[in-house]
C-alpha cells in the first residue's frame, strides 16, 4: 500500500480569489502595509495563509484586516515616546506654498469667514468660552519645521507656527488625563488624536505657515499640526475641540484607515 503524504492545511488548494474582493479591500491592505512595523508583510495572499480565512468571504477578510490594523495601532501606541522629538529642518528646505491635501479637489474648498469664526470647546474642559480668531492669534506662538508625511506616499518640509496645543489645553482647564482630543472641522471632516500626542511638545494649533497666516486651502484660520502623525490626522479648518474619554470613529477611520496613524 502506498501512503501519500498529506498536503499541509496551509497549502491545500483554494478556489480562485475573487478580484472584486481584492479591489474592495485593497485600501485597507495598502494602509496596513504602509505602517513600518508591518511593511511588506501583509497582503491578501499572506492573510489567507496567516488566518486561514477564505478571501472570497468579504466579512472574514474585513475582520482579519481590521484585527491586524488594530494590533498595529496598539503597538505604535505602546512604543510612543511622549518627549521624543521628530527631526526638524531649516527654513531653506520649506516648500512654499504647502501642498494641498484633502479628500476633495482644491476647487471645492469653501473659505471660512475669519471675522465671524469662533472656536467651540466641549467635553472635559472647565472654561468652554468660545475663542475668536484674533484671540487665538494673540496667544504665544511656537514654530516647528517638520516633515509632512502623507499616507499616499509623498512628503514635504513645512514650517508651521501657532499656539502649543498642550499650553492651550492647560489654559482652558482641559482634563489632561482624558484619552482623546476630538476635532470638528468647517467641512464634514472629523478627526481625533490620543492625549499623549496632543501633549507632545511638537504639536501645535497652527495659524501661520512660513511666517504668514495660513491660506484658505491649507486650513485657515486654525488647523492641527503634529510631528508624530500621518497627514490626514492633522485636521484643517477646525471649528470645535472636544476633550473626551469616549472613542468615536472619525472621517477616515470609518473608511478603513488606521486611527492611530503614527509615523
Backbone bond lengths (Angstrom), bond angles and torsions (degrees), N, CA, C in turn:
res aa  C-N    CA-C-N  psi(-1)  N-CA   C-N-CA  omega(-1)  CA-C   N-CA-C  phi
1 X - - - 1.483 - - 1.514 109.95 -
2 X 1.302 115.70 130.51 1.459 120.72 179.49 1.513 109.67 -91.25
3 X 1.315 114.97 127.12 1.463 119.76 177.70 1.519 109.19 -96.70
4 X 1.302 117.22 118.89 1.466 121.15 179.59 1.532 109.71 -91.25
5 X 1.306 117.09 130.21 1.476 119.24 179.29 1.522 110.95 -61.58
6 X 1.306 115.42 140.95 1.468 120.78 177.55 1.514 110.01 -75.82
7 X 1.283 115.52 139.60 1.465 119.59 175.24 1.508 109.03 -74.97
8 X 1.350 118.12 123.87 1.464 119.50 177.79 1.520 110.64 -52.65
9 X 1.332 115.46 143.13 1.464 120.35 -173.33 1.518 112.52 -58.04
10 X 1.346 116.95 -33.63 1.457 118.82 -178.48 1.519 111.67 -66.48
11 X 1.322 117.40 -23.41 1.451 119.86 -173.50 1.523 112.85 -113.36
12 X 1.310 116.84 14.16 1.449 119.73 174.59 1.519 109.93 -65.97
13 X 1.315 116.89 144.54 1.470 118.79 -178.61 1.523 111.42 -57.32
14 X 1.318 115.34 139.75 1.458 121.43 177.47 1.523 108.32 -118.77
15 X 1.286 114.08 157.18 1.450 116.57 177.79 1.523 109.36 -71.42
16 X 1.344 117.55 154.37 1.465 121.02 -176.16 1.523 112.28 -53.77
17 X 1.337 115.47 144.37 1.458 121.23 179.56 1.520 110.74 -70.72
18 X 1.284 116.13 131.27 1.461 122.74 176.55 1.524 108.40 -71.36
19 X 1.325 117.43 114.91 1.467 120.95 -175.98 1.525 112.20 -62.87
20 X 1.337 117.53 -28.13 1.465 119.17 178.55 1.526 110.93 -65.27
21 X 1.339 116.07 -32.71 1.465 120.27 177.28 1.519 109.79 -69.26
22 X 1.337 116.30 -40.44 1.459 119.65 177.16 1.519 110.75 -58.48
23 X 1.332 115.85 -45.57 1.458 120.25 -178.88 1.514 110.98 -64.53
24 X 1.316 117.17 -44.66 1.458 121.39 -176.54 1.515 112.26 -63.23
25 X 1.331 116.77 -35.96 1.456 120.86 -175.51 1.521 113.93 -99.89
26 X 1.317 117.62 0.49 1.454 120.42 -176.20 1.523 112.56 -59.50
27 X 1.322 116.99 -40.89 1.464 119.87 -178.14 1.513 111.47 -58.96
28 X 1.321 116.25 -44.76 1.455 119.92 -178.38 1.521 111.04 -68.90
29 X 1.331 117.15 -39.69 1.464 120.46 177.21 1.521 110.32 -62.45
30 X 1.342 116.76 -47.83 1.461 120.09 -179.33 1.510 111.24 -60.98
31 X 1.344 116.33 -39.04 1.461 119.50 179.88 1.522 111.20 -64.37
32 X 1.333 117.26 -42.79 1.459 120.71 177.43 1.522 109.89 -63.95
33 X 1.324 117.83 -40.80 1.451 121.19 -179.00 1.513 112.65 -63.07
34 X 1.350 116.89 -27.08 1.463 119.64 -178.93 1.522 112.32 -73.07
35 X 1.324 117.91 -21.00 1.449 120.27 178.22 1.518 109.32 -67.27
36 X 1.313 117.69 132.17 1.447 122.22 -175.47 1.506 114.00 -58.51
37 X 1.330 118.38 -34.85 1.452 121.01 -176.34 1.518 112.29 -68.21
38 X 1.322 116.33 -26.35 1.454 119.36 -176.34 1.515 111.89 -118.83
39 X 1.335 117.55 14.70 1.455 120.66 -172.66 1.529 110.76 -57.00
40 X 1.310 115.96 125.85 1.449 120.76 177.98 1.514 114.31 76.30
41 X 1.318 118.36 3.23 1.460 119.63 -173.04 1.512 113.39 -104.43
42 X 1.311 117.67 -12.39 1.463 119.87 -173.87 1.521 110.12 -119.35
43 X 1.292 116.16 130.36 1.459 123.26 171.29 1.515 106.08 -150.88
44 X 1.305 116.19 168.50 1.458 117.68 179.00 1.524 110.84 -65.20
45 X 1.336 117.30 -34.17 1.450 119.51 176.74 1.508 111.72 -65.55
46 X 1.351 116.28 -46.02 1.457 119.93 178.48 1.519 110.38 -64.80
47 X 1.334 115.58 -36.54 1.456 119.37 179.84 1.526 110.75 -62.17
48 X 1.317 116.10 -39.15 1.458 120.40 177.86 1.520 110.96 -58.80
49 X 1.352 116.35 -43.32 1.455 120.52 -179.03 1.519 111.87 -70.05
50 X 1.354 115.46 -39.46 1.463 119.38 -175.26 1.522 112.49 -73.23
51 X 1.307 116.47 -34.65 1.463 119.35 -173.10 1.520 112.81 -108.31
52 X 1.314 116.33 -20.46 1.452 118.74 -176.55 1.505 113.75 75.87
53 X 1.324 117.33 7.85 1.464 118.78 -178.75 1.527 110.06 -80.89
54 X 1.272 116.16 154.61 1.457 123.12 177.95 1.521 107.09 -87.74
55 X 1.345 116.91 117.77 1.465 118.98 -175.27 1.523 112.92 -70.21
56 X 1.310 117.22 -5.24 1.456 118.52 173.24 1.516 111.37 -82.11
57 X 1.337 116.35 -8.32 1.457 121.36 178.30 1.523 108.60 -98.25
58 X 1.325 115.80 100.14 1.461 121.59 -170.70 1.519 111.92 -57.94
59 X 1.315 118.11 -43.90 1.460 120.78 -178.50 1.527 111.17 -61.13
60 X 1.321 117.23 -40.80 1.459 120.91 179.67 1.513 110.96 -65.54
61 X 1.323 116.76 -41.80 1.465 121.11 179.08 1.517 110.48 -62.06
62 X 1.319 115.72 -49.43 1.463 119.58 -179.27 1.522 111.53 -60.46
63 X 1.329 116.45 -42.08 1.457 120.15 -179.36 1.516 111.03 -62.76
64 X 1.334 116.67 -43.93 1.461 120.58 -179.29 1.521 111.53 -68.11
65 X 1.333 116.73 -43.31 1.459 120.42 179.69 1.526 111.30 -61.93
66 X 1.314 115.76 -43.71 1.457 118.93 -178.34 1.523 111.29 -69.73
67 X 1.320 117.16 -29.60 1.464 119.58 175.83 1.520 110.51 -65.83
68 X 1.331 116.90 -43.00 1.458 120.86 177.44 1.525 110.29 -64.76
69 X 1.336 116.43 -43.72 1.459 120.67 179.47 1.523 111.37 -61.82
70 X 1.332 116.45 -42.41 1.461 120.94 178.92 1.527 110.96 -65.09
71 X 1.326 115.73 -41.36 1.470 119.62 177.02 1.518 110.65 -60.12
72 X 1.332 115.95 -43.03 1.453 120.90 179.55 1.527 110.90 -61.36
73 X 1.340 116.63 -44.18 1.466 120.60 177.15 1.521 110.79 -58.40
74 X 1.323 116.68 -43.51 1.457 120.52 -178.59 1.511 112.56 -63.29
75 X 1.339 116.53 -40.03 1.462 120.09 178.88 1.521 110.69 -65.94
76 X 1.341 116.73 -44.18 1.462 119.90 178.65 1.528 111.07 -60.61
77 X 1.307 116.12 -40.92 1.456 120.12 178.29 1.525 111.06 -63.42
78 X 1.344 116.67 -39.14 1.463 120.77 -177.27 1.521 112.30 -68.67
79 X 1.339 117.00 -32.50 1.461 119.34 -176.42 1.529 112.26 -96.10
80 X 1.336 117.54 0.51 1.468 120.73 179.08 1.516 110.71 -62.89
81 X 1.324 117.02 132.39 1.457 122.51 179.00 1.534 108.45 -108.58
82 X 1.323 118.41 110.17 1.469 121.85 -171.48 1.517 114.76 -59.75
83 X 1.316 118.38 -27.59 1.465 120.02 -176.56 1.525 113.03 -107.42
84 X 1.341 117.05 1.42 1.462 119.79 -179.70 1.520 109.45 -76.59
85 X 1.335 116.74 126.84 1.459 121.24 -175.61 1.526 111.36 -92.52
86 X 1.323 114.95 141.26 1.455 120.72 174.17 1.520 109.56 -75.50
87 X 1.327 118.45 155.77 1.474 120.66 177.81 1.522 111.30 -58.24
88 X 1.313 116.12 144.36 1.460 122.01 176.00 1.527 108.96 -117.89
89 X 1.328 115.38 164.32 1.463 120.61 -171.42 1.520 110.25 -133.51
90 X 1.313 116.31 176.36 1.468 121.49 -177.28 1.525 109.94 -93.32
91 X 1.350 116.86 156.74 1.466 119.92 179.22 1.528 113.28 -57.68
92 X 1.334 117.70 -28.11 1.460 120.38 -179.03 1.521 112.83 -67.56
93 X 1.326 116.96 -16.54 1.460 121.39 -178.68 1.525 112.98 -94.67
94 X 1.323 117.43 -2.42 1.463 121.99 -174.65 1.528 111.12 -74.12
95 X 1.328 116.77 133.11 1.458 122.03 174.41 1.520 109.76 -79.38
96 X 1.324 116.51 129.66 1.464 121.48 -179.76 1.522 108.69 -130.81
97 X 1.338 116.50 124.20 1.469 128.71 -10.12 1.523 110.59 -72.36
98 X 1.324 116.95 173.02 1.465 118.53 176.75 1.528 110.84 -67.48
99 X 1.297 116.10 162.08 1.459 120.01 178.93 1.526 109.85 -78.81
100 X 1.309 115.64 132.98 1.467 120.67 178.02 1.521 109.78 -72.64
101 X 1.318 116.38 136.56 1.456 120.36 173.22 1.519 110.03 -145.84
102 X 1.303 115.02 129.62 1.466 122.73 177.22 1.523 106.60 -165.55
103 X 1.317 116.65 174.82 1.454 119.70 179.08 1.521 111.47 -86.90
104 X 1.341 117.44 4.46 1.450 122.93 177.25 1.526 108.52 -137.88
105 X 1.330 118.97 161.53 1.464 121.70 -176.83 1.521 112.52 -69.14
106 X 1.319 115.58 157.80 1.466 121.51 -176.38 1.531 111.31 -60.37
107 X 1.327 116.60 -28.04 1.468 119.65 -179.59 1.525 112.06 -65.19
108 X 1.326 117.56 -19.94 1.462 121.25 -177.86 1.527 113.52 -93.11
109 X 1.328 117.05 1.75 1.466 119.96 178.21 1.527 109.96 -65.16
110 X 1.314 115.73 130.77 1.464 120.70 177.13 1.522 108.36 -105.75
111 X 1.342 118.23 107.43 1.465 121.12 -175.92 1.526 112.32 -57.50
112 X 1.323 114.59 144.43 1.463 121.83 177.93 1.519 108.70 -92.17
113 X 1.320 116.57 136.19 1.465 122.04 177.31 1.520 108.58 -79.07
114 X 1.331 116.64 104.64 1.460 121.35 -177.92 1.519 113.11 -63.90
115 X 1.335 117.57 -27.08 1.461 120.80 -177.81 1.517 111.84 -69.22
116 X 1.325 117.41 -33.02 1.459 120.56 -178.47 1.528 112.80 -104.90
117 X 1.332 116.88 -8.41 1.465 121.25 -177.75 1.520 111.61 -64.89
118 X 1.327 115.95 139.06 1.462 121.55 170.56 1.516 108.87 -136.63
119 X 1.321 115.11 152.20 1.460 121.69 177.39 1.514 108.62 -99.41
120 X 1.335 116.06 119.58 1.459 121.81 179.51 1.524 109.56 -91.20
121 X 1.336 116.65 139.31 1.459 122.15 177.91 1.518 109.30 -116.31
122 X 1.333 116.11 141.57 1.465 119.79 -175.75 1.519 110.19 -147.89
123 X 1.331 114.25 170.35 1.457 120.20 175.51 1.516 113.39 80.98
124 X 1.321 115.86 -138.95 1.461 122.47 -173.16 1.531 110.70 -83.59
125 X 1.330 114.30 64.45 1.468 123.57 -179.59 1.521 107.82 -133.79
126 X 1.319 116.84 130.78 1.466 120.35 -177.90 1.519 111.97 -72.52
127 X 1.320 117.60 -49.52 1.461 122.08 -176.58 1.526 109.11 -99.95
128 X 1.315 116.31 100.64 1.462 121.20 -175.39 1.525 112.63 -98.53
129 X 1.300 117.52 18.98 1.463 119.26 176.32 1.524 110.11 -62.07
130 X 1.330 116.01 141.85 1.461 120.78 178.41 1.531 110.83 -70.01
131 X 1.306 115.01 148.72 1.463 121.70 178.01 1.522 109.61 -108.59
132 X 1.335 116.31 131.19 1.457 121.05 172.41 1.523 109.26 -83.87
133 X 1.319 116.33 160.93 1.461 120.44 -178.25 1.524 111.29 -58.34
134 X 1.340 116.86 -43.31 1.467 119.10 -177.81 1.521 111.90 -64.91
135 X 1.333 117.16 -29.40 1.462 120.37 178.49 1.537 110.85 -72.07
136 X 1.329 116.11 -41.70 1.462 119.50 177.47 1.524 110.24 -64.96
137 X 1.327 116.24 -42.30 1.458 120.45 -177.44 1.529 112.49 -69.54
138 X 1.331 116.85 -17.66 1.461 120.35 178.93 1.523 113.16 -83.59
139 X 1.324 117.74 -9.71 1.465 121.16 -179.25 1.534 110.61 -72.52
140 X 1.325 117.58 155.97 1.468 120.71 175.49 1.519 110.88 -55.69
141 X 1.333 116.19 141.83 1.456 121.16 -176.54 1.526 111.99 -106.36
142 X 1.304 114.40 147.67 1.464 122.25 171.22 1.523 107.32 -119.75
143 X 1.321 116.76 134.21 1.461 120.45 178.74 1.516 110.46 -107.04
144 X 1.326 116.35 136.03 1.462 121.63 175.41 1.527 108.34 -132.47
145 X 1.314 116.16 136.44 1.465 121.86 174.84 1.517 105.96 -115.96
146 X 1.316 116.14 101.79 1.455 122.12 -170.70 1.524 110.48 -134.10
147 X 1.310 115.00 170.63 1.457 120.67 179.30 1.533 110.27 -89.51
148 X 1.320 115.03 129.44 1.458 121.69 172.16 1.522 107.09 -91.01
149 X 1.332 116.88 124.12 1.461 121.50 -178.33 1.525 108.90 -116.13
150 X 1.323 116.30 119.77 1.461 121.18 -179.48 1.519 109.77 -94.52
151 X 1.321 116.77 145.62 1.456 122.32 178.58 1.533 111.16 -63.87
152 X 1.331 117.07 -18.82 1.462 121.17 178.91 1.523 112.55 -76.51
153 X 1.351 117.09 -11.73 1.454 120.05 175.57 1.514 115.90 112.19
154 X 1.342 118.86 -5.06 1.459 120.69 178.91 1.520 110.16 -103.39
155 X 1.333 116.31 164.79 1.460 121.06 179.28 1.516 109.69 -153.56
156 X 1.319 116.02 166.44 1.463 121.75 173.55 1.524 109.39 -157.95
157 X 1.320 116.02 163.31 1.459 121.64 177.17 1.516 108.79 -91.57
158 X 1.333 116.82 125.39 1.458 121.32 -178.52 1.522 112.29 -122.79
159 X 1.303 116.21 148.24 1.473 123.06 -179.47 1.526 108.58 -114.57
160 X 1.331 115.83 105.58 1.452 121.50 -173.72 1.522 110.39 -117.16
161 X 1.316 116.29 146.33 1.468 119.89 175.92 1.519 109.76 -145.69
162 X 1.334 113.97 151.38 1.451 121.33 -179.17 1.513 109.24 162.71
163 X 1.321 117.93 -177.55 1.467 120.77 -179.40 1.529 111.84 -61.69
164 X 1.314 116.59 136.96 1.459 121.22 172.45 1.526 108.06 -63.11
165 X 1.332 117.41 131.77 1.467 119.78 -174.24 1.518 111.59 -65.57
166 X 1.327 117.77 -39.51 1.462 119.53 179.15 1.527 110.57 -59.71
167 X 1.331 116.47 -46.35 1.462 120.50 -179.57 1.523 111.19 -63.73
168 X 1.330 116.87 -36.77 1.460 119.54 178.19 1.525 110.60 -66.12
169 X 1.327 116.52 -44.87 1.467 120.17 179.40 1.525 110.94 -62.25
170 X 1.307 117.35 -38.90 1.467 120.68 176.74 1.522 110.42 -65.02
171 X 1.319 116.56 -39.51 1.468 121.48 -178.15 1.523 111.84 -61.75
172 X 1.337 117.33 -36.18 1.465 120.58 -177.07 1.526 112.12 -95.79
173 X 1.320 116.76 6.12 1.458 120.08 176.33 1.510 114.15 74.11
174 X 1.322 117.26 37.39 1.466 120.18 178.86 1.525 110.57 -74.27
175 X 1.313 115.50 150.59 1.457 121.64 175.64 1.526 108.18 -78.31
176 X 1.323 117.02 103.67 1.457 121.39 -175.79 1.523 112.46 -77.13
177 X 1.333 117.29 -3.09 1.459 120.40 174.99 1.533 111.35 -94.92
178 X 1.333 116.93 -3.08 1.460 120.52 177.57 1.530 109.59 -66.26
179 X 1.313 116.48 166.60 1.465 120.63 -173.21 1.525 114.27 -88.12
180 X 1.344 117.17 -34.33 1.451 118.97 -169.60 1.525 112.23 -136.83
181 X 1.339 114.24 152.32 1.459 121.82 168.47 1.526 105.62 -119.52
182 X 1.314 115.07 121.52 1.463 122.32 -171.04 1.530 108.98 -110.86
183 X 1.342 116.66 136.49 1.464 121.98 -176.62 1.530 110.44 -119.86
184 X 1.317 115.04 133.29 1.460 121.91 174.32 1.525 107.19 -114.19
185 X 1.324 116.19 133.75 1.461 120.48 -172.71 1.529 111.62 -110.43
186 X 1.326 115.30 168.19 1.455 120.72 -175.65 1.528 112.06 -68.06
187 X 1.352 116.93 -26.40 1.458 118.47 170.46 1.532 107.17 -89.14
188 X 1.310 119.79 -154.36 1.468 119.73 -178.51 1.522 111.98 -94.90
189 X 1.320 116.77 19.30 1.465 121.59 -177.64 1.529 110.54 -82.05
190 X 1.318 115.31 141.65 1.461 121.42 172.37 1.520 107.97 -134.49
191 X 1.326 115.81 150.13 1.462 120.57 177.73 1.514 108.94 -155.70
192 X 1.320 117.28 158.70 1.460 121.37 176.49 1.515 109.03 -147.76
193 X 1.316 115.94 156.32 1.458 122.15 177.11 1.520 108.41 -132.86
194 X 1.312 115.30 157.62 1.454 120.56 175.69 1.522 109.30 -70.92
195 X 1.346 117.31 153.71 1.457 120.52 -177.13 1.529 112.93 -61.40
196 X 1.346 120.88 -40.85 1.470 118.77 177.49 1.524 113.13 -56.64
197 X 1.325 117.87 -35.90 1.462 120.11 176.38 1.517 110.99 -69.41
198 X 1.338 116.56 -39.38 1.463 120.15 177.68 1.522 111.41 -61.03
199 X 1.326 116.54 -33.80 1.462 121.35 -177.18 1.525 112.97 -90.23
200 X 1.330 117.29 -1.93 1.459 120.79 179.58 1.528 110.04 -61.13
201 X 1.330 118.42 140.87 1.473 120.41 -175.57 1.523 114.42 -63.23
202 X 1.327 118.46 -15.53 1.461 120.33 179.24 1.523 112.84 -107.51
203 X 1.315 117.38 27.26 1.460 121.45 175.94 1.522 108.83 -107.88
204 X 1.321 116.79 121.47 1.466 121.03 -177.07 1.520 110.74 -129.28
205 X 1.323 114.74 158.36 1.457 121.89 166.82 1.523 105.71 -92.84
206 X 1.302 117.09 97.82 1.461 121.18 -170.21 1.522 111.91 -75.05
207 X 1.323 114.50 132.86 1.460 122.35 174.73 1.525 111.83 -118.74
208 X 1.341 116.34 -15.26 1.467 120.79 -177.07 1.523 110.34 -135.98
209 X 1.338 114.22 153.78 1.452 121.49 173.12 1.526 108.11 -131.15
210 X 1.321 115.85 125.78 1.471 121.91 -178.04 1.524 111.08 53.78
211 X 1.331 115.95 38.64 1.458 121.29 175.12 1.511 115.22 84.85
212 X 1.326 118.51 -2.67 1.459 121.64 -179.31 1.525 110.08 -121.28
213 X 1.331 116.14 151.88 1.467 120.44 179.67 1.519 109.46 -55.60
214 X 1.331 116.00 131.96 1.463 119.86 -176.22 1.522 110.52 -60.39
215 X 1.325 116.30 141.69 1.449 120.86 -177.87 1.518 112.44 -77.48
216 X 1.322 114.90 169.19 1.465 120.86 -178.86 1.534 113.31 -54.34
217 X 1.353 119.47 -45.20 1.470 118.16 -175.92 1.525 114.14 -69.42
218 X 1.331 116.93 -11.85 1.449 119.79 -172.30 1.526 113.59 -112.03
219 X 1.349 115.93 11.70 1.454 118.87 170.97 1.506 117.21 117.85
220 X 1.337 118.96 10.69 1.464 121.42 -179.75 1.536 111.07 -53.47
221 X 1.340 117.82 137.90 1.464 127.37 4.03 1.534 114.91 -96.24
222 X 1.352 117.77 -2.24 1.464 119.17 -174.49 1.525 109.24 -152.36
223 X 1.335 114.81 132.79 1.459 119.80 177.04 1.517 109.59 -143.11
224 X 1.308 115.58 161.18 1.452 121.22 176.07 1.514 109.49 -86.06
225 X 1.344 115.75 142.07 1.461 119.27 174.43 1.526 108.40 -141.60
226 X 1.338 115.58 105.94 1.448 121.29 179.61 1.514 109.99 -119.51
227 X 1.319 116.54 145.60 1.461 121.36 -176.48 1.516 112.56 -86.89
228 X 1.326 118.43 -5.43 1.465 120.93 -171.04 1.525 113.78 -111.78
229 X 1.320 116.89 6.83 1.468 120.16 -176.96 1.528 111.44 -128.20
230 X 1.334 115.17 156.01 1.448 120.59 172.31 1.528 110.43 -64.22
231 X 1.324 114.79 159.86 1.454 120.73 -172.38 1.513 115.31 -53.79
232 X 1.332 118.00 -39.53 1.465 118.82 -174.12 1.527 113.41 -69.11
233 X 1.344 117.58 -12.76 1.467 120.22 176.51 1.529 112.05 -78.32
234 X 1.329 117.13 -14.28 1.463 121.39 -175.36 1.522 110.38 -89.98
235 X 1.309 115.05 86.21 1.466 121.97 -174.26 1.519 111.51 -58.96
236 X 1.332 115.83 141.04 1.465 122.09 178.50 1.527 109.97 -114.49
237 X 1.334 115.22 162.65 1.468 122.40 179.27 1.528 111.00 52.07
238 X 1.321 116.26 45.42 1.470 121.03 -175.67 1.531 110.14 -64.72
239 X 1.332 115.60 134.20 1.461 119.53 175.77 1.522 112.05 -123.00
240 X 1.339 118.44 -11.66 1.462 120.87 179.27 1.524 109.65 -153.64
241 X 1.332 115.01 144.37 1.463 122.46 175.87 1.518 107.83 -127.95
242 X 1.320 115.78 130.44 1.463 121.14 177.92 1.518 109.58 -125.40
243 X 1.319 116.62 134.00 1.463 122.56 173.77 1.520 107.02 -102.58
244 X 1.329 116.61 126.65 1.463 118.88 -170.55 1.520 111.77 -152.65
245 X 1.322 115.45 160.71 1.465 122.26 171.33 1.520 111.45 -100.76
246 X 1.314 116.59 -1.45 1.459 121.85 -176.51 1.521 110.58 -97.22
247 X 1.318 116.70 123.18 1.461 120.41 177.10 1.517 110.22 -79.96
248 X 1.321 116.13 131.86 1.464 122.04 173.83 1.521 108.44 -129.78
249 X 1.301 115.99 141.50 1.456 119.57 176.43 1.527 110.01 -62.73
250 X 1.320 115.60 149.65 1.459 121.46 179.73 1.527 109.51 -115.25
251 X 1.321 115.96 179.08 1.467 120.12 -172.78 1.530 112.23 -50.97
252 X 1.344 116.95 -52.19 1.463 119.40 -175.83 1.519 113.17 -83.31
253 X 1.316 118.04 -31.19 1.466 118.12 178.46 1.526 110.31 -65.32
254 X 1.328 117.57 -32.05 1.462 120.72 175.88 1.518 111.86 -65.80
255 X 1.344 115.79 -20.07 1.456 120.84 -177.48 1.527 112.40 -104.46
256 X 1.338 115.69 15.08 1.455 119.51 170.84 1.504 116.39 98.77
257 X 1.337 118.82 1.69 1.451 120.59 179.64 1.531 110.87 -86.52
258 X 1.341 115.49 153.49 1.453 120.10 177.67 1.522 110.21 -56.37
259 X 1.337 115.84 137.15 1.464 118.56 176.75 1.525 110.70 -77.62
260 X 1.332 118.77 -44.25 1.465 120.58 -174.72 1.535 110.72 -65.89
261 X 1.313 117.64 -49.97 1.470 124.01 171.17 1.515 114.31 53.91
262 X 1.336 116.68 45.79 1.455 120.23 177.99 1.516 112.03 -78.14
263 X 1.330 116.13 159.59 1.459 121.55 175.71 1.524 109.62 -125.27
